[in-house]
Amino acid sequence: MVECCDRGIEFAVAVVLRAEGSTPCKAGAKAIIDASGSVLAGTIGGGAVEAEAQRRGLEAIRCGGPRVFDFHLQGEATEGAEPICGGTMGVLLDPTAARSRPAYADAASARQNRQRGLLLTTVAGSDDPRVAVRFLAESAALTYEGFPGVEALRAALKQEEPQLRVLDSPPARERLEVLVEPLVPKPRLLIVGGGHVGQAVAMQASFVGFEVSVIDDRPEFTRPGLFPEGTTACCGPVEEQLARYPFSPDTYVVLVTRGHQHDAAALRVSLRQPVAYLGMIGSRRKVLLMREDFLRAGWATAAEFDRVYAPIGLDIGSLTVPEIATSIVAQLIAVRRRGHSPRIPLPGGV
């Protein structure tokens, strides 16, 4: 949207304000529609709803004013052209979005710098709606005094889901709808080891929303074609690569190197970093022996070592590489969403 503004492109933004029931896209989905009616970027679900948004978006551009329409996906015949998902979508078409360039630019900058914040899209009035967009950094959101209030903003950030808040009774003089969109950086996943398991973990983790990096000391296991688009793959001595990595509280670390010596070296560097998750592949026997070595050498206390998810993954009986990757990524999701995950116990109850 910022690029469209800077290039002088005439456009309208289609924004899903609400989605009830079964719908192809949820609240917050966006598409940019140009003056020819074409979708330049994004989507609000494709099919009939997007076609209707394109038609109405073209009208909104010609008229110069925002419009809101409801689209019902409640056709009854599977062989017909009507959508049959069964839900309802409320869609805003805003041809005045260029006026909100500063807010979109701030949001883009925050995303680029991995900063948390919120994008508030306010629609005032029903018949002739007016649209205002503002970006709030997380610190500003916690002291925000306008509608929908601090608690609503906190809830959106915590749940990481867009929420529509409506004020249509006193003290409001007119109906207000505010779409609260949390802008939360993707959690970082650092995979140490670009072998078959590392590749499978990268693929699945990327699909569920992690920003993936892979390091390995073997060039053949850091080739970009091995990993999903957007993955950062670095080749070099693992300990040196780890020493330069920007660990943070939203970093998840998966150690799946080609041998226990390499895992141990990577674990020594990673063990005391401020990460959300640290997991290491290996049999129960390997992990128990490594634990004894670390405690004996003073490389870790019992409490420090025991926060490592090792053996890594959920105990789902996985055997194949894709199954092992699934067990690992499922554990990552559990830690991300719940703050903890079941562990595979070591012998002796350790």
C-alpha positions in Angstrom: 0.0 0.0 0.0 2.9 2.4 0.8 4.5 1.6 -2.6 1.2 2.2 -4.4 0.9 5.6 -2.7 4.5 6.5 -3.6 4.0 5.4 -7.2 0.8 7.5 -7.6 -1.3 4.4 -8.3 -5.1 4.9 -7.9 -6.4 2.1 -5.7 -8.9 1.0 -3.1 -8.2 -1.4 -0.3 -10.6 -4.2 0.4 -10.5 -5.2 4.1 -12.5 -8.0 5.7 -13.9 -6.3 8.8 -15.9 -9.3 10.1 -16.2 -13.0 9.1 -18.9 -15.1 10.7 -19.4 -18.8 10.1 -17.5 -20.6 7.4 -15.7 -18.1 5.2 -12.6 -18.3 2.8 -10.8 -15.5 4.8 -11.0 -14.1 8.3 -11.1 -10.5 9.6 -8.0 -8.5 8.6 -7.6 -10.1 5.2 -6.8 -7.4 2.6 -6.6 -6.9 -1.2 -5.4 -3.9 -3.2 -7.8 -3.2 -6.2 -6.6 -0.8 -8.9 -8.5 1.6 -11.1 -9.0 -1.2 -13.7 -10.6 -3.5 -11.1 -7.6 -5.8 -11.0 -6.2 -7.2 -7.7 -2.6 -5.9 -7.4 -1.8 -7.7 -4.1 -3.4 -9.7 -1.3 -6.7 -11.5 -1.3 -9.9 -11.6 0.6 -10.7 -15.2 -0.4 -10.9 -15.3 -4.2 -14.0 -16.6 -6.0 -17.3 -14.8 -5.9 -16.6 -12.6 -2.8 -13.4 -11.2 -4.4 -15.1 -10.7 -7.7 -17.8 -8.7 -6.0 -15.1 -6.7 -4.1 -13.4 -5.9 -7.4 -16.7 -4.7 -8.9 -17.6 -2.6 -5.9 -14.0 -1.4 -5.4 -14.0 0.0 -9.0 -17.2 1.9 -8.1 -15.7 3.2 -4.9 -12.7 4.5 -6.8 -14.9 6.3 -9.3 -17.1 7.8 -6.5 -14.2 8.6 -4.2 -15.8 7.4 -1.0 -15.6 4.3 1.2 -18.2 1.6 1.1 -19.1 -1.4 3.3 -21.0 -4.4 2.0 -22.0 -7.8 3.4 -21.5 -10.9 1.4 -23.4 -14.1 2.2 -21.9 -17.4 1.3 -25.1 -19.4 1.6 -26.0 -20.9 -1.7 -27.9 -24.2 -1.5 -26.8 -26.2 -4.6 -23.3 -27.6 -4.9 -23.6 -27.6 -8.7 -24.5 -23.9 -8.9 -22.2 -20.9 -9.0 -23.4 -19.5 -5.6 -20.9 -19.9 -2.8 -22.1 -22.5 -0.2 -19.6 -22.0 2.7 -22.5 -20.8 4.9 -20.8 -17.8 6.4 -21.1 -14.0 6.1 -18.3 -11.5 5.4 -18.4 -7.7 6.0 -16.0 -6.0 3.6 -14.8 -2.4 3.7 -13.7 -0.8 0.3 -11.6 2.2 1.0 -10.5 4.3 -2.0 -9.2 7.0 0.4 -6.4 4.6 1.8 -3.7 6.9 0.4 -4.5 9.4 3.1 -3.5 6.8 5.6 0.0 6.3 4.1 1.8 7.5 7.4 0.0 4.8 9.4 0.8 2.1 6.8 4.4 3.3 6.6 4.8 3.1 10.4 3.3 -0.4 10.4 5.6 -1.5 7.6 8.6 -0.1 9.5 7.6 -1.8 12.7 7.2 -5.1 10.9 10.6 -4.7 9.2 12.2 -4.0 12.6 10.4 -6.9 14.4 8.4 -4.5 16.7 5.0 -5.3 18.1 2.1 -3.0 17.5 -1.5 -2.6 16.3 -3.2 -1.2 13.2 -6.6 0.4 14.0 -9.0 0.8 11.1 -12.0 3.0 12.3 -15.2 3.1 10.2 -17.5 5.9 11.4 -21.1 6.0 10.2 -23.2 3.6 8.1 -24.6 5.2 5.1 -21.7 7.4 4.1 -18.8 5.9 6.1 -15.6 7.6 6.9 -12.4 5.7 7.4 -9.4 6.5 9.6 -6.3 4.3 10.1 -3.7 4.7 12.7 -0.7 2.6 13.9 0.1 2.2 17.6 3.4 0.8 18.8 2.9 -1.6 21.7 4.0 0.9 24.3 1.5 3.5 23.0 -1.3 0.9 22.9 -0.9 0.2 26.6 -1.9 3.9 27.4 -4.4 4.4 24.6 -7.5 6.2 25.8 -9.8 6.0 22.8 -12.3 3.4 21.8 -12.1 0.3 22.0 -9.8 0.8 25.1 -6.6 -0.6 26.4 -8.0 -4.0 27.5 -9.3 -4.7 23.9 -5.9 -3.8 22.5 -4.1 -6.0 25.0 -6.5 -8.9 24.2 -5.8 -8.6 20.5 -2.0 -8.6 21.1 -2.2 -11.6 23.4 -4.4 -13.7 21.1 -2.6 -12.5 18.0 -5.9 -12.3 16.1 -7.7 -9.3 14.5 -10.8 -8.3 16.4 -13.7 -6.1 15.3 -15.1 -3.8 18.1 -18.4 -2.0 17.6 -19.8 1.0 19.4 -23.4 1.8 18.3 -25.0 3.2 21.5 -24.5 6.3 23.6 -22.1 8.0 24.2 -21.4 7.5 20.5 -23.3 9.9 18.2 -22.9 7.4 15.4 -21.9 3.8 14.9 -18.2 3.1 15.2 -16.5 0.0 14.0 -12.8 -0.5 14.8 -10.9 -3.3 13.4 -8.0 -4.0 15.7 -5.1 -5.8 14.0 -2.2 -7.0 16.0 1.1 -6.8 14.2 3.3 -9.4 15.8 6.6 -10.5 14.4 6.8 -14.1 13.4 8.7 -16.2 16.0 12.2 -17.1 15.0 13.1 -20.7 14.5 16.8 -21.5 14.4 17.5 -25.0 13.1 21.1 -26.2 13.7 21.6 -28.9 11.1 20.4 -28.8 7.6 20.0 -32.6 7.1 16.8 -34.5 6.3 15.2 -33.8 9.7 16.2 -30.1 9.6 14.8 -29.7 6.1 11.5 -31.3 7.1 11.2 -29.2 10.2 11.9 -26.1 8.2 9.2 -26.9 5.7 6.5 -27.6 8.4 7.6 -24.7 10.7 7.5 -22.2 7.8 3.9 -23.4 7.0 2.7 -22.7 10.6 4.2 -19.2 10.8 7.8 -19.4 12.0 10.6 -17.3 10.5 13.2 -20.0 9.8 17.0 -19.9 9.8 19.3 -22.9 9.2 23.0 -23.2 10.0 25.3 -26.0 9.1 29.0 -26.4 8.4 28.4 -28.4 5.2 27.7 -26.4 2.0 25.6 -29.1 0.5 23.1 -28.8 3.4 22.7 -25.0 3.2 21.7 -24.8 -0.4 18.6 -22.5 -0.7 16.7 -25.0 -2.8 16.5 -27.4 0.2 14.4 -25.1 2.2 11.1 -23.2 1.9 11.1 -19.7 0.4 12.2 -17.1 2.9 14.5 -19.4 4.9 17.9 -17.9 5.8 20.6 -20.6 5.3 24.2 -20.0 6.5 27.2 -22.2 6.1 30.2 -22.1 8.5 31.5 -23.4 11.7 28.4 -24.0 13.9 29.7 -22.5 17.1 30.8 -19.3 15.3 27.5 -19.0 13.6 25.7 -19.4 16.9 27.9 -16.8 18.5 26.7 -14.3 16.0 23.0 -15.2 16.0 20.7 -12.6 17.5 19.0 -14.8 20.2 15.8 -13.2 21.7 12.9 -14.3 23.9 10.9 -15.2 20.8 13.6 -17.5 19.4 13.1 -21.3 19.2 16.1 -23.4 18.7 16.1 -27.0 17.3 19.4 -28.9 17.4 19.4 -31.7 14.8 23.0 -32.0 13.7 24.7 -35.1 12.3 26.1 -36.3 15.5 26.1 -36.0 19.3 29.4 -34.2 19.4 28.0 -31.4 17.1 24.8 -31.4 19.2 26.8 -31.0 22.4 28.9 -28.1 21.0 25.7 -26.3 19.8 24.0 -27.0 23.1 26.9 -25.4 25.1 26.5 -22.2 23.1 22.7 -22.1 23.2 22.0 -23.4 26.7 22.1 -20.0 28.5 20.6 -17.9 25.8 17.3 -16.1 26.4 15.2 -18.3 24.2 11.6 -19.5 24.3 12.4 -23.0 23.4 15.5 -25.2 23.1 15.2 -28.8 21.9 17.8 -31.4 21.0 17.3 -34.6 19.0 18.6 -37.9 20.4 17.8 -41.1 22.1 17.0 -41.2 25.8 20.4 -42.8 26.4 22.3 -40.2 24.5 20.5 -37.3 26.3 21.1 -38.9 29.7 24.8 -39.4 29.0 25.1 -35.8 27.7 23.3 -34.5 30.8 25.8 -36.3 33.0 28.7 -34.9 31.0 27.4 -31.3 31.2 26.8 -31.5 34.9 30.2 -33.1 35.6 32.0 -30.5 33.5 30.1 -27.6 35.0 28.7 -26.5 31.6 25.2 -26.5 33.1 23.3 -26.9 36.3 20.6 -29.6 36.5 18.0 -26.9 36.2 19.6 -25.4 33.1 19.9 -28.7 31.3 16.5 -29.9 32.3 14.8 -27.0 30.5 16.0 -28.5 27.2 13.4 -30.5 25.4 15.4 -33.6 24.9 14.7 -36.0 23.5 13.0 -33.5 21.2 9.4 -33.6 20.1 6.1 -35.0 21.3 5.9 -38.8 22.0 3.6 -39.7 19.2 5.4 -42.9 18.1 7.1 -41.1 15.1 9.4 -43.2 13.0 9.9 -41.5 9.6 11.6 -38.2 9.0 8.3 -36.4 8.2 6.7 -37.9 11.4 9.7 -36.8 13.5 9.4 -33.3 12.1 5.7 -33.3 12.8 6.4 -34.2 16.5 9.0 -31.4 16.7 6.8 -28.7 15.1 3.8 -29.8 17.3 6.0 -29.2 20.3 7.0 -25.8 19.1 3.4 -24.8 18.6 2.5 -26.1 22.1 5.3 -24.0 23.7 4.4 -20.9 21.6 0.6 -21.1 22.4 0.7 -22.6 26.0 4.1 -21.7 27.3 5.0 -25.4 27.9 4.8 -28.8 26.3 4.7 -32.5 27.4 8.2 -34.0 27.4 9.6 -37.4 26.6 10.8 -38.7 30.1 14.4 -39.8 30.6 15.3 -43.1 32.4 15.1 -42.8 36.1 12.5 -40.1 36.0 15.0 -37.3 35.1 
